Amino acid sequence: MSDHLGETLTVAETAKALARSTEQVRRYLREGTLPGRRVGGQWFIEVAAVEAFARQRRGSPDFAQCLRQTVHPDPLGDVIAIGASGGGDIAAGRVAYLQSFAGGH
């Protein structure tokens, strides 16, 4: 893409280049995450901005990767204890869950 200095792309072309939906590209534009110009009802995005955006996205972790980095994958598992108990003592799990909101008393 860098051969096209000053060239602009439409939302559809940008979506194809970024492998995103057109609605996602419009969201990036509205939020200011991806710079672009609006002329009438049409967005135009410079090729250089698309390239910079793609480089930035490649360097940052995606949502699924962030989720994998959580400290405790099942934070309610110990409190509710349904999975570990086989579901036999759901009432006790419910009581422990509700007590956790009251500071464990």
Secondary structure, 3 states (H helix, E strand, C coil): CCCCCCCEECHHHHHHHHCCCHHHHHHHHHHCCCCCEEECCEEEEEHHHHHHHHHHHHHCCCHHHHHHCCCCCCCCHHHHCHHHHCCCCHHHHHHHHHHHHCCCC
